[in-house]
Amino acid sequence: MKTAVVILALVALATAAPKATKLNFRNLYKQPIKPLDKPVPRIIGGREASPHSIPFQAFLEVYSSSEGWYCGGSLISENYVLTAGHCGDGARQAQVTLGAHNIQQDENTQEVQTSTDVTVHERYDGDLIINDIAVIKLPRSASLSDAIQPVALPRSDGDTYTGDTARASGWGLTDGQGNSISPVLNYVDLEVISQRECEDVFGSLESSILCTSGARGTGTCSGDSGGPLVIDGTQIGVVSFGVQYCLSGYPSAYTRVTSFLDWITRNTDV
């Protein structure tokens, strides 16, 4: 009986939360040290995902005492969602939607849970943009299905992934000048670039950051923060920062998952 009361209370809390379209963006931007010649905002170059083809993708509505924002995340076990530190910073609760394609519709594949258990890396620094990682513990285990499945995490094998093609996904802006999320889940395939190439644009970076190229006018944008970067079903990055307005040609940056495997182990059941 007590379990039923708790579940009903969580459902009521989720129902009372503001709609996603009224939330703010929670994003990190870094000023390039090497401006490109006449960059222009443009479509980020992705496409709509086939419904539920990215079953680990999570949509987050996060609330502090005074504001709300939305981010992405990834299911890494039946009980935990991985996201960016800046998505969890100051959070009092997080509404987690799993199994969604069109986030503005009530799909029968969706599962919504509201958590008050958000753990941000103890050395997260939003000014320096380091240790940008967090986890959310779900109040009850996710109901796994074809539309809801955890993503695999990499082994600590020292692979830099440079030159590999990785896939980023989310409901973020598809135009750097926009102001509302995409209703449907999108993805984009991106080339992982070397640390040196990324530092040529952003200056010195921690080794726990990896970057993808923006050379073909592709990349992540506002609202994608905290979402996954994946190679062959294994998550290698968490969307962290980029340049304001998602200007064409600039890299997108991610928290490198292999740098935080021990931290994830300590703070989750993975």
N, C-alpha and C positions, 0 to 999 in steps of 0.2 A: 504494500500500500504506500509506504514511504517513497519507494522508487517511482511509482506512478505520479505522486504529488510533485516530486522534483522535476520529472519530465514535463509535466503540464506547466510548471512555473517557467521552465526554460522556453517552452513554446510560446507562452504569453509574452515573455521578455523579447523574443525575436520578433513577434508580431508587432510589438509596440515600437520597435526601432524605426528610425527614419528610412525612407526609400533611398536606394543607392544613388539616384540621380541628384539628391540633395547634399551628398557628401562632397568633401573637398578632395583634391589630389594630395598625396603625401609622397613627394619625390625629392631626390637629391640631384643637384646639378653641379658640374665642375667646369670652371672657366678654362678654356683651352689656352695653352701657352703659345700655340702655333695656329692662329686663325687661318682658315682656308680662304681662297679667293672667291668672294661673292657667293657664299653658300646661301641657299634658299630653302625655306620650309617646303616640304612636299609629302605626298603619300609615303608611308613608311615601308611599303613594298611587300606587305604580307597578303595572305588570302584567308578566306573563311575555312576553318577546320571542318572536316566531316563530323557530324554530331557524335560526341562521346568517343572520339578517336584518341583523345588525350585524357584518359580516365583518372589521372592523378591530379589534374588541374583543380585548384580551389579558388573561389572568389571570396574576398574578405571585405567585410564592413567593420571598421575598427572605431571604437569610441573612447575618448578621454572624458574628463569631467566637463569639458567645455566645447568640444568639437568632434567631428567624425570625418573619416576619410576611408577610401577604398584602395585595396592592393590585391595582388595575386599571391598565390601560395601553392604548395604541392603536398599531397598526402604522402608521407614517408612510412607510415605504418597505420594500422587500424585506429590508433589512438593519438597520432601526432601529425601536425601540419608544419612544414618548413616555410619560412618567409624571411624577409629582410629585417634587419634590426630597426631601420627607420620606420618600418610599418608597425612595429610593436612598441616603439618608444613612447612612453606616456599612456599606454593603453590600459583601460579599466575592463574592457570586454571586447570580444571579437566575435562577430557573427560569421560563421564559416558555411559557405554553400559548396557542396560537392555534387558531382554528377550533372552539372549544368552545361547547356550549350547556349541557349538564349536566356541571358540572366534577367531579362525583363518579363519573362513568362514563368508561370508555375508549371514546370514540367514534371511528369510523374517519375522521372529518374532522379530528381533533386532530393538531397538530404540537407537540412539546415540545422546547425547546432550553434549554440551561443556559449562561448567559453570565457571564463574570467581568469584563466591560468595561462598567461603569456610570459615567456621567459626570453629576455633580450640578453645578448652576450654581455657579460659583466664589463668588458673593455670596449664596448661599442662607442664610437666617437663620430657624430654626424658632421662635425666641422672638418676633421681630417679624413672622413669617410673610410674608416677602418673597422674591422670586426662587425660588418654590417649583416648580422644574421640573428634570427630569433626562431623560436618554436612555440606552437600553440598546442596545449593538451586538450583534446576533446573531452567533454563531460561523459560521453559514452562511446564505445567503440563504433566506428563507422560500419554501416551495413554494406559489405562489399558486393559488387554486381558487375555486369559488363561495363557500366558507366562509372563505377567507382572502384579504383584499384590503386594501391601504393606504387610509387616509382622506386626503382632500384637506385642505390647510392654506389659510387665508385669505390674501388679499393685504393688504398694509399700507395700508389705505384709510381708516383713522380711524373706521370704523363702530363705534359703541358697542353696537349691537344692542339698545338699550333698547326694550322693548315687544315684541320678537320672541319667538317660541316656540322653545325649544331642547330637545333631548333628551339626557338623561343616562342612562347605563347602567352596570350592574355586578352583581356577585354579593354586594354588601354586605347588611347587615341590612335586613329589611323591617319591623322593629319596633325602636324605639330602646332597648328594654329587653332585646333578645335577646342571645345570645352566640355564635351560629354563623352562618356565611355561608349565603346562599341556594344550593341546589344548582343552580338554573337561572338563566340570565341574565335580568335584569329591566331595564325601562326606565321612565322617567317623563318626561312633557312639562312643561316649566316656562317661566314668563315671565321674561325678563331684565329686571331692574329697574335704575333709575338709580344712579349712584354716591352721590348724595345720600340716596336711600332706604336704601341699605345702610349708609351711615355713620350714619344716624339710630339704627341698632341697634348697630353695632359700633364706632363712633367713626371717627377719621381712618384712611383706607385709601390705599394706593398706587394710582395710576392703572392699574397693571398687574394689578389685581384686578377681576373682575366678579362680579356676584351674580345669583341667581335668587330669585324670591319663594317664600315658604313659606306664603302666605296660604290655600291650599286644603289644607293639611296634607300637602304634597308636598315632596320634596327628596331629597338624597343622605344617606347614613348611613355608619356604620363599615364598613370593608371596601371602600367605593367609591373611596377615595383613589387619585388618579392616573389615574382613568378619564376618558373623553372627554365633553365637552359639545358637541353638534353641531347645526348648522342646515343643512338641505338637503344633507347629505353632506359638509359642511365643518366641521372641528373648530375651535371658537372658544375653548374653555376646557379646563382640566385640573382635576379635582376637588381642592380644596385644604383648606378647613376649614368648620366649621359650629359649632353649639352642642352641648354634650354631651347625650347621649340623644336627639339629633335631634328636639328639641321642636317641636311643631306651631306654625306661624306665623312661625318665624324663617327668615331667608334662608340659602341655601347659597352658599359662595364658591368661586371658581375662579381659577386663574392664567390671565390673558388671553393667548391665543396670539399675537395680533398684536404684543404688546409684546416678544416673544422670537423673532421670525422670524430676525433676524440671528444670534442665538445658536444657534438650531437649524441654520441654514446652516453656521455655523463648526464645529459638532460632529457633523454627520451628512452624508449624501450627498444630502439633500433640497435 
